Amino acid sequence: PEALRCSPAIVGKGGISPLYQPSGLMIVVGVLLAILAAAIGTTSKQLIAASVHKKKKWLFHLGAGMNIALGPVVDASAYAFAPQVIIAPFACLDVIFNALTAPYTLHWQNEKLTKAHILGTALVAVGAVFTSVFAVPDNKVLTVKELEAQLFFRPTSLCYLLTEAVAILFVHFLLQRKLLSPKFRGIFLGVVAGALMGNVFFLKGLIGIITMTVSTGSFEAWLRPTPYILTAFAVGGAVTGHIFMRKGLGEYKGVFMVTIFEGAH
């Protein structure tokens, strides 16, 4: 399509990997998807919080579906259309949307914007912008072998995944044994939920494999275990993170939880 311009292919051990140079139209689509993902994230979390208060299961199931399935897919799709340096700053919109709407949509929680909320939201926004500033600008679609090299055989990636897994298990142990004060319990629930649901690179990698399959017509990647491992981690992270987020939204105010969630996302 005219909207997708592809530079000369890069050939390596992993095969042919095109480096996509997104056009203005693709970037606009990516930005709109990022804004939509933020709106879906805010709506889903508020529906979950409302379901606990109103004791209506259909509100919970609607919010859970948006939070587990729809939101992450739209979020990852945004990165497929535009480079990370453009999309990453929009991650803070979820916090901003929630801070502006929660006092009205979750009025029974007596939400009030305080200086601490504004400062926290600003810090999350600055962090998202810095992520964009220091990110690699290339919007490269990796082949399945390149993905394997990046995720499973690079020491930095393995160290990151191992550290995150150990930290989450340790926090889960503290939560189960009720060794945390109420304030720190809320913080850790938000951090764990954000860390688990923030691993969008698994879903982005899966979307990249699908993109390569469509563009090349080759299904060779699907004969390897990588697409299914990526799917398992993407789904597992979304579902497990949602469980922690539900607990947090049921016990704490939405502005508090969502700000912490996005800070760790």
Salt bridges, closest charged atoms under 4 A:
ASP94 OD2 - LYS45 NZ 3.21
GLU146 OE2 - LYS140 NZ 3.66
GLU148 OE1 - ARG224 NH2 2.85
GLU251 OE1 - ARG185 NE 2.91
